[in-house]
Amino acid sequence: MAEDSVLMYSLSTCSHCKSVKKLLDECTVKYEFTDVDLLQGKERTAILEDVKKFNPNCSFPTIIIGDKVIVGYKEQEIKEALGLS
């Protein structure tokens, strides 16, 4: 399995975001995530600027695995990036 860090920007109410978290949990992958909609003020603004660096459309989920960026719930692409397929 890849030793790359896994970071995800998500929304707490997004079904695709929940599906990605479930997939990562099932694959026993350690990951960090930020539910952007639960942030407020300057913290939220700063995180959204970070998201735009990876995904100019600022859509969710935005998943960063090592140096690869995946936008949306793309199970096969996520597994390939993790070295699981």
N, C-alpha and C positions, 0 to 999 in steps of 0.2 A: 504494500500500500504506500501511496505517496506520503512523504513527510511534510508536504506543503501546508502552510497555514490556510485555514478556511474561514473566511469572513463573509457574513451575509447582512445586507441591509434589507429590512423587511417592514411590513405593516402588520400590526397585531390582528387586523380583521381580514387579511388577504388569504384566500383559500390556497392559492399557488404557493405562497410563503409557507403556510402550514404544511403543505405537501413536501416541500423541500426539507423542512426541519424533520419531518417524519422519515424521509428517505435517509438523511444523514444519521439520524438516531438508529435506524434499522441497520445501517452499514457500520455502526459503532465508530463513526468519525467524530473527532473532537472539532468543535467549531464555535466561533463567537458570532453573535448576531446583535443587531440593534433594531428594535421596533421604532422606526422613525416617527410614526404617528403618536407615540407616547412621550416624545420629547417636546420641550417648549422653548420659546425665545431664542436666545443666541446659540444654545446648544443644538437646537433643531436646525437653525440656519447653517451652522458650521457643518453638521453631518450631511445636509443636503448638498453643500458645496463639494464635500468628499464624494458623494454618490455621483455627482455630475462629472467628476474627473474620470470615473470608470464607465459611466453610462450617461451620456449627454441628455437622453430622454428622461432621465430620472424616474424610471419605472421600476416596479418591484415584482419579485425579488431580484436584487442584484447580488450575485454570488461571485466572490473572488477566491479562486483556488490557486495558490502560488501566484503566477503571473497571468493566469487565464481568467477572463471575465465571462460569466454566463448570465444572461438576463432571462428570467422566466423559469418555469419548471420544465426543464429538459433533462429527463432522467438519464438517458443514455449519455448525453454530453457530460453531465455531472459525474457519472460513474467513470467515464473515460478519463476525465480530468483528475479523478482521485486514483486512477490506476486500478480500478475494480472490474474492468470488463475485458 
